[in-house]
Amino acid sequence: MVDHLVFFAVREDASPKEVRDLLDSIRGLKDEVPGTMDLSVGEDFSGRSGDYTHALFARFEDAAGLKGYMEHPAHLAVVEKLEATTSGRIVADYEF
């Protein structure tokens, strides 16, 4: 199994509509990208994430599943939205 974690910071000037669209697009990846076993995204409520406002979790059966996700057109479209709506992100992938 492979977990994919992304922490990102929404720009302060991003509109609520832009943020909703981004989160809905991310959530849609679970059904759009084959091999995505689980996926969730949400806003941090704890205040413990430093400058990162949101987090994404996705799980794949193996590294090939993650690779397919990373190259999928739906994911690439979400990355464009991330780049337009966020001011920074950090990614971690691990196998277990």
N, C-alpha and C positions, 0 to 999 in steps of 0.2 A: 504494500500500500504506500501511496505517496500523498502527503499533504502539502498544499500550496497556501501560504499565508501572505496577505498583502495588507499593509497598514498605509493609509493615505490621508492627506490633509486637504480638505475642501477649501478652495480659495474663499476668503472673506467676502469678496464681491460676487460670488456665485449666487444666483437666484434660487429660491426654494424649488422652482420648476426645473431648473437645470439639475439640481441635486436629486430630485425625485426621478427624473429621466435617467440619470446615471445609475442610480440604485436599481431601478426597474430593469434597465438593460443588463446589469450584472446578474440580477436574479434570473433573467431569461436564459442565461448561458447554461443553466442546469439542464434545461430541456432541449436546447439548440445544439449543444456540443456532445456528440457521442462519447461515451466513456466517462462522463462526469458522474461520479457516484453520489456526491453530496456537494452542496454549495449553499453558503449563506453569506449575507453582508448586512452590516448595520452600523449605526452611529454609537460611538463609545459613550457610555453614560457614567463611567466611574471616575473620569478625570485623571486616570493613571497612565494615559497613553502619550503623555508629552504633547507635542504639537500635532499628533495624528488624530483626526476627528472620527475616522471610520476604519473598519476592518472587514476583510473578506477571507473566508475559509472555503477551500475546495479540496475534495478528495478524489483520488484516481486509483485504479487498481495497480498501476505500475508507472514507471517513468515514461513509457511509450504513450500512455494515456495523457499524461501531462504535456508531452511534446505535441500531441494532436490538438489538445486544447489551445496551446500557445500559438499554433499555426492556423487555427480555424478562423475563417473570415468574420464570424460573429464576435470572437474574442478580439480580433484586430480592430473591429469597429468600436468595441468598448474601450480599448486602449486609447484610441483617438479621443473619446469623450473624457477619459481620465486625464489625458494631457491638457485638455482644454479647461477642465473644471477644478483641477487640483494643483497644489503648489509643491507637493512632494510626496514620495511614497518609498516604502521599503518592502522588499519581497524576501521570503524565506521558503525554501522547498526542502522537505526531508522525507526520507524513506524509513518505514518501520515495519 
